[in-house]
Amino acid sequence: MKRHRTSEPDLFDDSVEEPTKAAEEEGRTSIPPPARIFSVPPPVDAAEGETFGIEPLDRYVEKRKLGHGAMGEVALCKDTRIGRDVARKVILPIYQSDPQVRARFLREARVQGQLEHPSIVPVYDLGVDIEGSTYFTMKCLRGLTLAQIVKGLRKKDPAIVEAYSRPKLLRAFSAACLAVDFAHSRGVLHRDLKPSNVMLGDFGEVYVLDWGLAKLRKDTSEAALSLDDSSDDVKTAAGKILGTFGYMSPEQAMGKVSALDARSDVYSLGAILFEILTLEPLHTKDTWNAMMLATLQGADARASSRVPTLDLPPELDAICVKATALDPDARYASARDLHDVIERFLAGDTDVSVRRDMSSRHARIAEAAARRADRPGPEAAEARREAMQEVGRALALDPTNREALRLLARIITTPSSDILPEARAEVRARGFGRLRLALRDGVRFDVASLLLLIPLAFWMGVRSTAHLLAIVGLSAISSALKLLAAQSEEVRRLYVFSYGAFLFNILALGFVARAFGPLFFVPMVLLIFTFSFSMTHSGRFRAAVIVTGVCGMLVPLGLELLGVIERSYAFQNGNMVVLPQGVSLPELPTLVSLTVGNVFLIVAPSVIMGRVQLALREAEMRSAMQAWHLRQLLPEEARSATPPPPAVSKLGS
């Protein structure tokens, strides 16, 4: 028979229309589609009183103890009727005669039994055994609690690290949120949500455990118990404060039972989420007083601030902060809302408003750091680095953040009075690179000089073989030291070997001076050597090279003037006559030698300078490209306000 319809539609009408006569003749019934694809279950009824009899003693055969809590202990048993393993919870013997504990125990079994949800452990049976112990049985779970998983991740247990990634834990947390929201829809608040009360099964199951402190919304009072829970790291509080410090909400910690609603469980879920992300509790597990104070004052729930090395996304920071807000009105209105934002994060649906808020916060931090960087002192470099990093984070979160863009323009276009250590190190490295380049070119110069000198010397006529061998030997030692210096990574060895190579070049030139004298041909070679070895940012090294180069010309001249060695020049009737000591000076070989030598002296410096300029140009190009890319980050008005690079003529380019 059809149900009577009122003016208000019955959204939960699941009646079946009577079959029509035609349908009866066809042997079938006509069933209309349901009005809704889901239904709202009725509230949980605690069902006061006992209406069950005594169970035979051999129904459940105990295998082993699984653990114990405040009111009872749990054992793994064999259900001999069904042939399956079950978890059997029994009131502890010391509380068997306590009617208050017995009432709460029965209430837990009935509440949990009526919360039929895939993530809430089903209750199979409730009764009294032949010894008079009240018990209830439930599904036997196999898996790890979130507390065990977090502990394993903290200790970097290889098996747990491999099995439980952050996305997997977030998906499990999301499922737990739905289970809690289902309980809320039945009028039940959990009031003791914590990592040890969330279990992940071996096959993807997620369970919310321990409904012993659950509160029914229709209740007007709650029994106050002073019971210990030795299975937990932090004891469940006594008196009117029921729950676990560190995870309970501020209103729950203050004992405001009438103020508790779904948002109180949301706070606990937020604390669990924080621990999943950081592997640390939101409130440090300490004394009750300390945790109570931390709960009432509030904690920094930004997971990325607690553990910056984990590189946690800002969306998760914002979720933790909102879920654990001191004011219930500032939290998520329901566990389903918390589930939804987690799912949006997992699906990559980023919250634009959250990103913009986080971007503005980073921009403000960058502004404060930039002001500190403007003050001279040892902290300026670190402040400038912090400012650039915070600007980068702000723009990564919101590329259109004009405050961050303007600050970036100011930072990169305002010269700093202090050179950053990294920049100083880069400049030093480039200086060493130029010196190594000059050293390698110096080896080529030594080899080319000997290849020219030896044939020409024999053509001109060698007067002193010892002079020639000294030039060759000293040049070879100089080349070897240049190679050692060019390959050295240690700064001190680089300079020591470089100066040694230069010194042996100067000594070799002392013997070359015996051919044409210290004032002819030798000064140009000294110029090349001094110029090449001066390509370094070290002022002391340059000074040593210049002084040694000058001495390389003045010392032989002084020795000649003092008569220590034979003179290279004679002055007769206004003419200067060269008196060679190392080689003869026949006309043709001498002219050829002077011509080739001077051409070499023109070409060699040009080649060395050209290679150095190429290295400088490459460095300048890298700097120019970096500056160009940075300018592209700026808004158009900031780019127009930035002074352009100096113009370079076509001839100069």
HUZIDA-V406646 format. One record per backbone hydrogen bond with DSSP energy under -1.0 kcal/mol. NH is the residue of the N-H (numbers start at 1). CO is the residue of the C=O. If there is no record, write none. Layout:
nh;co
NH;CO
NH;CO
This chain:
nh;co
11;9
13;10
24;20
25;21
26;22
28;23
44;186
55;128
59;56
61;78
63;76
64;76
66;74
67;74
69;72
73;90
74;67
75;88
76;64
77;86
78;61
79;84
80;59
83;79
86;77
87;138
88;75
89;136
90;73
91;134
92;71
95;92
96;93
98;95
102;98
103;99
104;100
105;101
106;102
107;103
108;104
109;105
110;106
111;107
112;108
113;109
114;110
116;114
117;115
120;117
124;137
125;137
127;135
128;53
129;133
132;129
135;127
136;89
137;125
138;87
139;122
144;200
146;195
146;198
147;195
149;145
150;146
151;147
152;148
153;149
154;150
155;151
157;152
161;157
162;158
163;159
164;160
169;165
170;166
171;167
172;168
173;169
174;170
175;171
176;172
177;173
178;174
179;175
180;176
181;177
182;178
183;179
184;180
185;181
186;182
187;184
188;183
189;215
197;194
198;195
199;207
200;144
201;205
202;142
204;201
207;199
208;119
209;197
214;211
215;189
217;187
219;216
232;229
237;243
241;238
242;240
247;244
248;244
253;249
254;250
255;252
256;251
257;255
259;256
260;257
264;261
266;262
267;263
268;264
269;265
270;266
271;267
272;268
273;269
274;270
275;271
276;272
277;273
278;274
279;275
291;287
292;288
293;289
294;290
295;291
296;292
297;293
298;294
306;302
307;303
310;307
311;308
317;313
318;314
319;315
320;316
321;317
322;318
323;319
324;320
325;322
330;327
331;328
338;334
339;335
340;336
341;337
342;338
343;339
344;340
345;341
346;342
347;343
348;345
349;344
350;348
355;351
356;352
357;353
358;354
359;355
360;356
361;357
362;358
363;359
364;360
365;361
366;362
367;363
368;364
369;365
370;366
371;367
372;368
373;369
375;372
380;377
383;379
384;380
385;381
386;382
387;383
388;384
389;385
390;386
391;387
392;388
393;389
394;390
395;391
396;392
397;393
398;394
401;398
405;401
406;402
407;403
408;404
409;405
410;406
411;407
412;408
413;409
414;410
424;420
425;421
426;422
427;423
428;424
429;425
430;426
431;427
432;428
433;429
434;430
435;431
436;432
437;433
438;434
439;435
440;436
441;437
442;438
443;439
444;440
445;441
446;442
447;443
448;444
449;445
450;446
451;447
452;448
453;449
454;450
456;452
457;453
458;454
459;455
460;456
461;457
463;582
464;582
468;464
469;465
470;466
471;467
472;468
473;469
474;470
475;471
476;472
477;473
478;474
479;475
480;476
481;477
482;478
483;479
484;480
485;481
486;482
487;483
494;490
495;491
496;492
497;493
498;494
499;495
500;496
501;497
502;498
503;499
504;500
505;501
506;502
507;503
508;504
509;505
510;506
511;507
512;508
513;509
515;512
517;513
520;517
522;520
525;521
526;522
527;523
528;524
529;525
530;526
531;527
532;528
533;529
535;532
536;534
542;538
543;539
544;540
545;541
546;542
547;543
548;544
549;545
550;546
551;547
552;548
554;550
555;551
557;553
558;554
559;555
560;556
561;557
562;558
563;560
564;559
565;559
570;577
572;575
575;572
577;570
579;568
581;514
582;514
584;461
590;586
591;587
592;588
593;589
594;590
595;591
596;592
597;593
598;594
599;595
600;596
601;597
602;598
603;599
604;600
607;603
608;604
609;605
610;606
611;607
612;608
613;609
614;610
615;611
616;612
617;613
618;614
619;615
620;616
621;617
622;618
623;619
624;620
625;621
626;622
627;623
628;624
629;625
630;626
631;627
632;628
633;630
634;631
639;635
640;636
641;637
642;638
653;649
